[in-house]
Amino acid sequence: MHADLLLTARHIETLGRDRPGQALAVTDGRSAAVGTADETAALRGPATVVHEFPGATVLGGDVRLHPARNS
């Protein structure tokens, strides 16, 4: 089975993972795998859309940020 989307970045942070990944595979709108580019390479197919963000940190999953407000 191939991923619909493969996203690569410098760091991909997810809950429940002790180290950041560098690739996120998405299938049917859900995260299918997070890991290194080599670990997710088998999920890349001819119709997989690839987005590369070489200098970015991506927060995977349902993330809500609450920035601190300086008074």
N, CA, C and O atoms as a Maestro MAE file, in Angstrom:
{
 s_m_m2io_version
 :::
 2.0.0
}

f_m_ct {
 s_m_title
 :::
 protein
 m_atom[284] {
  # First column is atom index #
  i_m_mmod_type
  r_m_x_coord
  r_m_y_coord
  r_m_z_coord
  i_m_residue_number
  s_m_chain_name
  s_m_pdb_residue_name
  s_m_pdb_atom_name
  i_m_atomic_number
  :::
  1 25 0.846 -1.182 0.000 1 A "MET " " N  " 7
  2 3 0.000 0.000 0.000 1 A "MET " " CA " 6
  3 2 0.890 1.244 0.000 1 A "MET " " C  " 6
  4 15 1.843 1.332 0.774 1 A "MET " " O  " 8
  5 25 0.576 2.197 -0.866 2 A "HIS " " N  " 7
  6 3 1.357 3.422 -0.964 2 A "HIS " " CA " 6
  7 2 0.649 4.568 -0.246 2 A "HIS " " C  " 6
  8 15 -0.578 4.603 -0.147 2 A "HIS " " O  " 8
  9 25 1.447 5.490 0.243 3 A "ALA " " N  " 7
  10 3 0.921 6.680 0.899 3 A "ALA " " CA " 6
  11 2 0.378 7.648 -0.150 3 A "ALA " " C  " 6
  12 15 0.862 7.696 -1.281 3 A "ALA " " O  " 8
  13 25 -0.639 8.420 0.247 4 A "ASP " " N  " 7
  14 3 -1.162 9.480 -0.611 4 A "ASP " " CA " 6
  15 2 -0.228 10.685 -0.606 4 A "ASP " " C  " 6
  16 15 -0.070 11.371 -1.616 4 A "ASP " " O  " 8
  17 25 0.390 10.931 0.556 5 A "LEU " " N  " 7
  18 3 1.240 12.101 0.764 5 A "LEU " " CA " 6
  19 2 2.462 11.679 1.555 5 A "LEU " " C  " 6
  20 15 2.358 10.903 2.505 5 A "LEU " " O  " 8
  21 25 3.611 12.187 1.167 6 A "LEU " " N  " 7
  22 3 4.840 11.997 1.917 6 A "LEU " " CA " 6
  23 2 5.438 13.372 2.148 6 A "LEU " " C  " 6
  24 15 5.730 14.105 1.204 6 A "LEU " " O  " 8
  25 25 5.616 13.709 3.411 7 A "LEU " " N  " 7
  26 3 6.136 15.017 3.786 7 A "LEU " " CA " 6
  27 2 7.493 14.808 4.431 7 A "LEU " " C  " 6
  28 15 7.626 13.976 5.328 7 A "LEU " " O  " 8
  29 25 8.504 15.545 3.993 8 A "THR " " N  " 7
  30 3 9.817 15.458 4.609 8 A "THR " " CA " 6
  31 2 10.196 16.815 5.191 8 A "THR " " C  " 6
  32 15 9.843 17.859 4.642 8 A "THR " " O  " 8
  33 25 10.916 16.787 6.302 9 A "ALA " " N  " 7
  34 3 11.336 18.003 6.993 9 A "ALA " " CA " 6
  35 2 12.582 17.692 7.815 9 A "ALA " " C  " 6
  36 15 12.970 16.532 7.956 9 A "ALA " " O  " 8
  37 25 13.198 18.728 8.350 10 A "ARG " " N  " 7
  38 3 14.357 18.518 9.215 10 A "ARG " " CA " 6
  39 2 13.952 17.737 10.460 10 A "ARG " " C  " 6
  40 15 14.652 16.814 10.876 10 A "ARG " " O  " 8
  41 25 12.811 18.112 11.058 11 A "HIS " " N  " 7
  42 3 12.291 17.411 12.240 11 A "HIS " " CA " 6
  43 2 10.781 17.270 12.103 11 A "HIS " " C  " 6
  44 15 10.098 18.209 11.694 11 A "HIS " " O  " 8
  45 25 10.264 16.101 12.445 12 A "ILE " " N  " 7
  46 3 8.827 15.896 12.559 12 A "ILE " " CA " 6
  47 2 8.580 15.381 13.964 12 A "ILE " " C  " 6
  48 15 8.981 14.271 14.313 12 A "ILE " " O  " 8
  49 25 7.916 16.203 14.765 13 A "GLU " " N  " 7
  50 3 7.638 15.870 16.159 13 A "GLU " " CA " 6
  51 2 6.239 15.284 16.279 13 A "GLU " " C  " 6
  52 15 5.281 15.827 15.726 13 A "GLU " " O  " 8
  53 25 6.125 14.190 16.994 14 A "THR " " N  " 7
  54 3 4.819 13.583 17.252 14 A "THR " " CA " 6
  55 2 4.752 13.130 18.701 14 A "THR " " C  " 6
  56 15 5.781 12.888 19.331 14 A "THR " " O  " 8
  57 25 3.547 13.018 19.222 15 A "LEU " " N  " 7
  58 3 3.366 12.495 20.569 15 A "LEU " " CA " 6
  59 2 3.666 11.003 20.578 15 A "LEU " " C  " 6
  60 15 3.399 10.308 19.597 15 A "LEU " " O  " 8
  61 25 4.211 10.517 21.660 16 A "GLY " " N  " 7
  62 3 4.465 9.100 21.800 16 A "GLY " " CA " 6
  63 2 5.684 8.595 21.061 16 A "GLY " " C  " 6
  64 15 5.864 7.386 20.913 16 A "GLY " " O  " 8
  65 25 6.513 9.489 20.603 17 A "ARG " " N  " 7
  66 3 7.719 9.068 19.887 17 A "ARG " " CA " 6
  67 2 8.909 9.715 20.581 17 A "ARG " " C  " 6
  68 15 8.899 10.921 20.826 17 A "ARG " " O  " 8
  69 25 9.917 8.941 20.896 18 A "ASP " " N  " 7
  70 3 11.034 9.464 21.685 18 A "ASP " " CA " 6
  71 2 12.070 10.234 20.878 18 A "ASP " " C  " 6
  72 15 12.968 10.844 21.458 18 A "ASP " " O  " 8
  73 25 11.964 10.220 19.562 19 A "ARG " " N  " 7
  74 3 12.889 10.997 18.723 19 A "ARG " " CA " 6
  75 2 12.134 11.556 17.527 19 A "ARG " " C  " 6
  76 15 11.178 10.942 17.053 19 A "ARG " " O  " 8
  77 25 12.555 12.714 17.037 20 A "PRO " " N  " 7
  78 3 11.871 13.261 15.862 20 A "PRO " " CA " 6
  79 2 12.171 12.436 14.618 20 A "PRO " " C  " 6
  80 15 13.247 11.852 14.488 20 A "PRO " " O  " 8
  81 25 11.218 12.397 13.719 21 A "GLY " " N  " 7
  82 3 11.432 11.754 12.426 21 A "GLY " " CA " 6
  83 2 11.810 12.802 11.401 21 A "GLY " " C  " 6
  84 15 11.898 13.990 11.710 21 A "GLY " " O  " 8
  85 25 12.032 12.352 10.184 22 A "GLN " " N  " 7
  86 3 12.313 13.265 9.084 22 A "GLN " " CA " 6
  87 2 11.333 13.076 7.936 22 A "GLN " " C  " 6
  88 15 11.410 13.781 6.930 22 A "GLN " " O  " 8
  89 25 10.409 12.127 8.082 23 A "ALA " " N  " 7
  90 3 9.417 11.886 7.041 23 A "ALA " " CA " 6
  91 2 8.102 11.445 7.669 23 A "ALA " " C  " 6
  92 15 8.080 10.699 8.648 23 A "ALA " " O  " 8
  93 25 7.013 11.922 7.086 24 A "LEU " " N  " 7
  94 3 5.661 11.585 7.545 24 A "LEU " " CA " 6
  95 2 4.866 11.109 6.343 24 A "LEU " " C  " 6
  96 15 4.743 11.828 5.352 24 A "LEU " " O  " 8
  97 25 4.328 9.903 6.426 25 A "ALA " " N  " 7
  98 3 3.495 9.355 5.360 25 A "ALA " " CA " 6
  99 2 2.031 9.455 5.782 25 A "ALA " " C  " 6
  100 15 1.678 9.139 6.918 25 A "ALA " " O  " 8
  101 25 1.180 9.903 4.848 26 A "VAL " " N  " 7
  102 3 -0.250 10.081 5.119 26 A "VAL " " CA " 6
  103 2 -1.032 9.242 4.114 26 A "VAL " " C  " 6
  104 15 -0.784 9.300 2.910 26 A "VAL " " O  " 8
  105 25 -1.982 8.460 4.630 27 A "THR " " N  " 7
  106 3 -2.860 7.645 3.801 27 A "THR " " CA " 6
  107 2 -4.297 7.866 4.251 27 A "THR " " C  " 6
  108 15 -4.589 7.775 5.443 27 A "THR " " O  " 8
  109 25 -5.190 8.151 3.323 28 A "ASP " " N  " 7
  110 3 -6.603 8.399 3.631 28 A "ASP " " CA " 6
  111 2 -6.783 9.466 4.712 28 A "ASP " " C  " 6
  112 15 -7.663 9.348 5.564 28 A "ASP " " O  " 8
  113 25 -5.941 10.513 4.674 29 A "GLY " " N  " 7
  114 3 -6.067 11.628 5.600 29 A "GLY " " CA " 6
  115 2 -5.546 11.373 6.996 29 A "GLY " " C  " 6
  116 15 -5.739 12.200 7.887 29 A "GLY " " O  " 8
  117 25 -4.885 10.239 7.208 30 A "ARG " " N  " 7
  118 3 -4.361 9.907 8.531 30 A "ARG " " CA " 6
  119 2 -2.864 9.601 8.451 30 A "ARG " " C  " 6
  120 15 -2.372 9.094 7.443 30 A "ARG " " O  " 8
  121 25 -2.158 9.919 9.526 31 A "SER " " N  " 7
  122 3 -0.733 9.579 9.581 31 A "SER " " CA " 6
  123 2 -0.583 8.067 9.511 31 A "SER " " C  " 6
  124 15 -1.202 7.339 10.288 31 A "SER " " O  " 8
  125 25 0.231 7.601 8.587 32 A "ALA " " N  " 7
  126 3 0.443 6.160 8.423 32 A "ALA " " CA " 6
  127 2 1.796 5.727 8.979 32 A "ALA " " C  " 6
  128 15 1.943 4.598 9.448 32 A "ALA " " O  " 8
  129 25 2.788 6.623 8.927 33 A "ALA " " N  " 7
  130 3 4.126 6.285 9.418 33 A "ALA " " CA " 6
  131 2 4.935 7.549 9.614 33 A "ALA " " C  " 6
  132 15 4.771 8.532 8.891 33 A "ALA " " O  " 8
  133 25 5.814 7.507 10.606 34 A "VAL " " N  " 7
  134 3 6.787 8.577 10.837 34 A "VAL " " CA " 6
  135 2 8.132 7.899 11.029 34 A "VAL " " C  " 6
  136 15 8.231 6.890 11.728 34 A "VAL " " O  " 8
  137 25 9.156 8.445 10.418 35 A "GLY " " N  " 7
  138 3 10.488 7.878 10.584 35 A "GLY " " CA " 6
  139 2 11.480 8.613 9.717 35 A "GLY " " C  " 6
  140 15 11.271 9.766 9.341 35 A "GLY " " O  " 8
  141 25 12.553 7.937 9.408 36 A "THR " " N  " 7
  142 3 13.551 8.521 8.519 36 A "THR " " CA " 6
  143 2 13.050 8.407 7.079 36 A "THR " " C  " 6
  144 15 12.084 7.697 6.803 36 A "THR " " O  " 8
  145 25 13.708 9.103 6.182 37 A "ALA " " N  " 7
  146 3 13.349 9.003 4.762 37 A "ALA " " CA " 6
  147 2 13.513 7.568 4.276 37 A "ALA " " C  " 6
  148 15 12.709 7.088 3.477 37 A "ALA " " O  " 8
  149 25 14.551 6.879 4.752 38 A "ASP " " N  " 7
  150 3 14.764 5.482 4.361 38 A "ASP " " CA " 6
  151 2 13.648 4.579 4.882 38 A "ASP " " C  " 6
  152 15 13.202 3.672 4.179 38 A "ASP " " O  " 8
  153 25 13.197 4.824 6.113 39 A "GLU " " N  " 7
  154 3 12.153 3.992 6.718 39 A "GLU " " CA " 6
  155 2 10.803 4.147 6.015 39 A "GLU " " C  " 6
  156 15 10.004 3.211 6.004 39 A "GLU " " O  " 8
  157 25 10.546 5.300 5.437 40 A "THR " " N  " 7
  158 3 9.257 5.539 4.792 40 A "THR " " CA " 6
  159 2 9.323 5.405 3.268 40 A "THR " " C  " 6
  160 15 8.300 5.540 2.596 40 A "THR " " O  " 8
  161 25 10.497 5.145 2.719 41 A "ALA " " N  " 7
  162 3 10.673 5.075 1.259 41 A "ALA " " CA " 6
  163 2 9.776 4.029 0.608 41 A "ALA " " C  " 6
  164 15 9.311 4.236 -0.513 41 A "ALA " " O  " 8
  165 25 9.527 2.928 1.272 42 A "ALA " " N  " 7
  166 3 8.711 1.858 0.693 42 A "ALA " " CA " 6
  167 2 7.249 2.277 0.521 42 A "ALA " " C  " 6
  168 15 6.511 1.648 -0.237 42 A "ALA " " O  " 8
  169 25 6.828 3.335 1.220 43 A "LEU " " N  " 7
  170 3 5.446 3.816 1.128 43 A "LEU " " CA " 6
  171 2 5.242 4.778 -0.036 43 A "LEU " " C  " 6
  172 15 4.110 5.164 -0.330 43 A "LEU " " O  " 8
  173 25 6.314 5.163 -0.691 44 A "ARG " " N  " 7
  174 3 6.228 6.113 -1.818 44 A "ARG " " CA " 6
  175 2 5.889 5.359 -3.099 44 A "ARG " " C  " 6
  176 15 6.611 4.451 -3.510 44 A "ARG " " O  " 8
  177 25 4.787 5.746 -3.718 45 A "GLY " " N  " 7
  178 3 4.354 5.124 -4.955 45 A "GLY " " CA " 6
  179 2 4.295 6.134 -6.086 45 A "GLY " " C  " 6
  180 15 4.637 7.300 -5.890 45 A "GLY " " O  " 8
  181 25 3.867 5.707 -7.267 46 A "PRO " " N  " 7
  182 3 3.838 6.609 -8.423 46 A "PRO " " CA " 6
  183 2 2.854 7.766 -8.275 46 A "PRO " " C  " 6
  184 15 3.037 8.807 -8.907 46 A "PRO " " O  " 8
  185 25 1.818 7.609 -7.457 47 A "ALA " " N  " 7
  186 3 0.836 8.679 -7.286 47 A "ALA " " CA " 6
  187 2 1.019 9.446 -5.972 47 A "ALA " " C  " 6
  188 15 0.227 10.336 -5.662 47 A "ALA " " O  " 8
  189 25 2.050 9.110 -5.203 48 A "THR " " N  " 7
  190 3 2.291 9.786 -3.927 48 A "THR " " CA " 6
  191 2 2.735 11.224 -4.171 48 A "THR " " C  " 6
  192 15 3.668 11.470 -4.936 48 A "THR " " O  " 8
  193 25 2.071 12.162 -3.526 49 A "VAL " " N  " 7
  194 3 2.458 13.574 -3.589 49 A "VAL " " CA " 6
  195 2 3.538 13.791 -2.536 49 A "VAL " " C  " 6
  196 15 3.374 13.372 -1.390 49 A "VAL " " O  " 8
  197 25 4.625 14.431 -2.905 50 A "VAL " " N  " 7
  198 3 5.744 14.651 -1.994 50 A "VAL " " CA " 6
  199 2 5.917 16.152 -1.770 50 A "VAL " " C  " 6
  200 15 6.006 16.928 -2.721 50 A "VAL " " O  " 8
  201 25 5.964 16.547 -0.497 51 A "HIS " " N  " 7
  202 3 6.256 17.931 -0.120 51 A "HIS " " CA " 6
  203 2 7.514 17.912 0.730 51 A "HIS " " C  " 6
  204 15 7.605 17.149 1.692 51 A "HIS " " O  " 8
  205 25 8.483 18.745 0.383 52 A "GLU " " N  " 7
  206 3 9.743 18.794 1.108 52 A "GLU " " CA " 6
  207 2 9.910 20.148 1.784 52 A "GLU " " C  " 6
  208 15 9.771 21.194 1.150 52 A "GLU " " O  " 8
  209 25 10.211 20.113 3.080 53 A "PHE " " N  " 7
  210 3 10.459 21.309 3.880 53 A "PHE " " CA " 6
  211 2 11.788 21.107 4.606 53 A "PHE " " C  " 6
  212 15 11.794 20.805 5.799 53 A "PHE " " O  " 8
  213 25 12.912 21.269 3.908 54 A "PRO " " N  " 7
  214 3 14.215 20.866 4.451 54 A "PRO " " CA " 6
  215 2 14.647 21.582 5.728 54 A "PRO " " C  " 6
  216 15 15.407 21.009 6.508 54 A "PRO " " O  " 8
  217 25 14.204 22.782 5.969 55 A "GLY " " N  " 7
  218 3 14.636 23.501 7.165 55 A "GLY " " CA " 6
  219 2 13.576 23.601 8.240 55 A "GLY " " C  " 6
  220 15 13.779 24.288 9.241 55 A "GLY " " O  " 8
  221 25 12.457 22.938 8.059 56 A "ALA " " N  " 7
  222 3 11.306 23.139 8.943 56 A "ALA " " CA " 6
  223 2 11.184 22.071 10.026 56 A "ALA " " C  " 6
  224 15 11.728 20.972 9.918 56 A "ALA " " O  " 8
  225 25 10.449 22.438 11.071 57 A "THR " " N  " 7
  226 3 9.991 21.491 12.072 57 A "THR " " CA " 6
  227 2 8.491 21.365 11.891 57 A "THR " " C  " 6
  228 15 7.779 22.369 11.881 57 A "THR " " O  " 8
  229 25 8.007 20.146 11.750 58 A "VAL " " N  " 7
  230 3 6.591 19.874 11.537 58 A "VAL " " CA " 6
  231 2 6.045 19.194 12.780 58 A "VAL " " C  " 6
  232 15 6.656 18.268 13.314 58 A "VAL " " O  " 8
  233 25 4.889 19.660 13.237 59 A "LEU " " N  " 7
  234 3 4.216 19.044 14.375 59 A "LEU " " CA " 6
  235 2 3.123 18.148 13.834 59 A "LEU " " C  " 6
  236 15 2.147 18.642 13.268 59 A "LEU " " O  " 8
  237 25 3.262 16.862 13.993 60 A "GLY " " N  " 7
  238 3 2.304 15.906 13.457 60 A "GLY " " CA " 6
  239 2 1.107 15.711 14.372 60 A "GLY " " C  " 6
  240 15 1.181 15.978 15.572 60 A "GLY " " O  " 8
  241 25 0.015 15.249 13.807 61 A "GLY " " N  " 7
  242 3 -1.175 14.949 14.598 61 A "GLY " " CA " 6
  243 2 -2.068 16.156 14.783 61 A "GLY " " C  " 6
  244 15 -1.960 17.148 14.063 61 A "GLY " " O  " 8
  245 25 -2.943 16.056 15.751 62 A "ASP " " N  " 7
  246 3 -3.895 17.115 16.076 62 A "ASP " " CA " 6
  247 2 -3.254 18.020 17.114 62 A "ASP " " C  " 6
  248 15 -3.393 17.800 18.317 62 A "ASP " " O  " 8
  249 25 -2.556 19.034 16.642 63 A "VAL " " N  " 7
  250 3 -1.757 19.884 17.522 63 A "VAL " " CA " 6
  251 2 -2.430 21.231 17.689 63 A "VAL " " C  " 6
  252 15 -2.880 21.845 16.722 63 A "VAL " " O  " 8
  253 25 -2.489 21.676 18.921 64 A "ARG " " N  " 7
  254 3 -2.986 23.024 19.223 64 A "ARG " " CA " 6
  255 2 -1.913 23.757 19.999 64 A "ARG " " C  " 6
  256 15 -1.454 23.282 21.037 64 A "ARG " " O  " 8
  257 25 -1.519 24.899 19.502 65 A "LEU " " N  " 7
  258 3 -0.504 25.690 20.176 65 A "LEU " " CA " 6
  259 2 -1.147 26.846 20.921 65 A "LEU " " C  " 6
  260 15 -2.092 27.471 20.438 65 A "LEU " " O  " 8
  261 25 -0.625 27.115 22.088 66 A "HIS " " N  " 7
  262 3 -1.100 28.227 22.897 66 A "HIS " " CA " 6
  263 2 0.114 29.076 23.269 66 A "HIS " " C  " 6
  264 15 0.707 28.885 24.330 66 A "HIS " " O  " 8
  265 25 0.479 30.008 22.399 67 A "PRO " " N  " 7
  266 3 1.664 30.824 22.682 67 A "PRO " " CA " 6
  267 2 1.450 31.684 23.916 67 A "PRO " " C  " 6
  268 15 0.346 32.153 24.193 67 A "PRO " " O  " 8
  269 25 2.538 31.872 24.643 68 A "ALA " " N  " 7
  270 3 2.486 32.732 25.818 68 A "ALA " " CA " 6
  271 2 2.300 34.171 25.390 68 A "ALA " " C  " 6
  272 15 2.831 34.599 24.366 68 A "ALA " " O  " 8
  273 25 1.547 34.911 26.176 69 A "ARG " " N  " 7
  274 3 1.302 36.312 25.874 69 A "ARG " " CA " 6
  275 2 2.129 37.161 26.832 69 A "ARG " " C  " 6
  276 15 2.020 37.027 28.051 69 A "ARG " " O  " 8
  277 25 2.943 38.022 26.275 70 A "ASN " " N  " 7
  278 3 3.737 38.924 27.110 70 A "ASN " " CA " 6
  279 2 2.921 40.172 27.417 70 A "ASN " " C  " 6
  280 15 2.340 40.788 26.523 70 A "ASN " " O  " 8
  281 25 2.889 40.528 28.675 71 A "SER " " N  " 7
  282 3 2.109 41.713 29.080 71 A "SER " " CA " 6
  283 2 2.983 42.916 29.185 71 A "SER " " C  " 6
  284 15 2.504 44.001 29.513 71 A "SER " " O  " 8
  :::
 }
 m_bond[283] {
  # First column is bond index #
  i_m_from
  i_m_to
  i_m_order
  :::
  1 1 2 1
  2 2 3 1
  3 3 4 2
  4 3 5 1
  5 5 6 1
  6 6 7 1
  7 7 8 2
  8 7 9 1
  9 9 10 1
  10 10 11 1
  11 11 12 2
  12 11 13 1
  13 13 14 1
  14 14 15 1
  15 15 16 2
  16 15 17 1
  17 17 18 1
  18 18 19 1
  19 19 20 2
  20 19 21 1
  21 21 22 1
  22 22 23 1
  23 23 24 2
  24 23 25 1
  25 25 26 1
  26 26 27 1
  27 27 28 2
  28 27 29 1
  29 29 30 1
  30 30 31 1
  31 31 32 2
  32 31 33 1
  33 33 34 1
  34 34 35 1
  35 35 36 2
  36 35 37 1
  37 37 38 1
  38 38 39 1
  39 39 40 2
  40 39 41 1
  41 41 42 1
  42 42 43 1
  43 43 44 2
  44 43 45 1
  45 45 46 1
  46 46 47 1
  47 47 48 2
  48 47 49 1
  49 49 50 1
  50 50 51 1
  51 51 52 2
  52 51 53 1
  53 53 54 1
  54 54 55 1
  55 55 56 2
  56 55 57 1
  57 57 58 1
  58 58 59 1
  59 59 60 2
  60 59 61 1
  61 61 62 1
  62 62 63 1
  63 63 64 2
  64 63 65 1
  65 65 66 1
  66 66 67 1
  67 67 68 2
  68 67 69 1
  69 69 70 1
  70 70 71 1
  71 71 72 2
  72 71 73 1
  73 73 74 1
  74 74 75 1
  75 75 76 2
  76 75 77 1
  77 77 78 1
  78 78 79 1
  79 79 80 2
  80 79 81 1
  81 81 82 1
  82 82 83 1
  83 83 84 2
  84 83 85 1
  85 85 86 1
  86 86 87 1
  87 87 88 2
  88 87 89 1
  89 89 90 1
  90 90 91 1
  91 91 92 2
  92 91 93 1
  93 93 94 1
  94 94 95 1
  95 95 96 2
  96 95 97 1
  97 97 98 1
  98 98 99 1
  99 99 100 2
  100 99 101 1
  101 101 102 1
  102 102 103 1
  103 103 104 2
  104 103 105 1
  105 105 106 1
  106 106 107 1
  107 107 108 2
  108 107 109 1
  109 109 110 1
  110 110 111 1
  111 111 112 2
  112 111 113 1
  113 113 114 1
  114 114 115 1
  115 115 116 2
  116 115 117 1
  117 117 118 1
  118 118 119 1
  119 119 120 2
  120 119 121 1
  121 121 122 1
  122 122 123 1
  123 123 124 2
  124 123 125 1
  125 125 126 1
  126 126 127 1
  127 127 128 2
  128 127 129 1
  129 129 130 1
  130 130 131 1
  131 131 132 2
  132 131 133 1
  133 133 134 1
  134 134 135 1
  135 135 136 2
  136 135 137 1
  137 137 138 1
  138 138 139 1
  139 139 140 2
  140 139 141 1
  141 141 142 1
  142 142 143 1
  143 143 144 2
  144 143 145 1
  145 145 146 1
  146 146 147 1
  147 147 148 2
  148 147 149 1
  149 149 150 1
  150 150 151 1
  151 151 152 2
  152 151 153 1
  153 153 154 1
  154 154 155 1
  155 155 156 2
  156 155 157 1
  157 157 158 1
  158 158 159 1
  159 159 160 2
  160 159 161 1
  161 161 162 1
  162 162 163 1
  163 163 164 2
  164 163 165 1
  165 165 166 1
  166 166 167 1
  167 167 168 2
  168 167 169 1
  169 169 170 1
  170 170 171 1
  171 171 172 2
  172 171 173 1
  173 173 174 1
  174 174 175 1
  175 175 176 2
  176 175 177 1
  177 177 178 1
  178 178 179 1
  179 179 180 2
  180 179 181 1
  181 181 182 1
  182 182 183 1
  183 183 184 2
  184 183 185 1
  185 185 186 1
  186 186 187 1
  187 187 188 2
  188 187 189 1
  189 189 190 1
  190 190 191 1
  191 191 192 2
  192 191 193 1
  193 193 194 1
  194 194 195 1
  195 195 196 2
  196 195 197 1
  197 197 198 1
  198 198 199 1
  199 199 200 2
  200 199 201 1
  201 201 202 1
  202 202 203 1
  203 203 204 2
  204 203 205 1
  205 205 206 1
  206 206 207 1
  207 207 208 2
  208 207 209 1
  209 209 210 1
  210 210 211 1
  211 211 212 2
  212 211 213 1
  213 213 214 1
  214 214 215 1
  215 215 216 2
  216 215 217 1
  217 217 218 1
  218 218 219 1
  219 219 220 2
  220 219 221 1
  221 221 222 1
  222 222 223 1
  223 223 224 2
  224 223 225 1
  225 225 226 1
  226 226 227 1
  227 227 228 2
  228 227 229 1
  229 229 230 1
  230 230 231 1
  231 231 232 2
  232 231 233 1
  233 233 234 1
  234 234 235 1
  235 235 236 2
  236 235 237 1
  237 237 238 1
  238 238 239 1
  239 239 240 2
  240 239 241 1
  241 241 242 1
  242 242 243 1
  243 243 244 2
  244 243 245 1
  245 245 246 1
  246 246 247 1
  247 247 248 2
  248 247 249 1
  249 249 250 1
  250 250 251 1
  251 251 252 2
  252 251 253 1
  253 253 254 1
  254 254 255 1
  255 255 256 2
  256 255 257 1
  257 257 258 1
  258 258 259 1
  259 259 260 2
  260 259 261 1
  261 261 262 1
  262 262 263 1
  263 263 264 2
  264 263 265 1
  265 265 266 1
  266 266 267 1
  267 267 268 2
  268 267 269 1
  269 269 270 1
  270 270 271 1
  271 271 272 2
  272 271 273 1
  273 273 274 1
  274 274 275 1
  275 275 276 2
  276 275 277 1
  277 277 278 1
  278 278 279 1
  279 279 280 2
  280 279 281 1
  281 281 282 1
  282 282 283 1
  283 283 284 2
  :::
 }
}
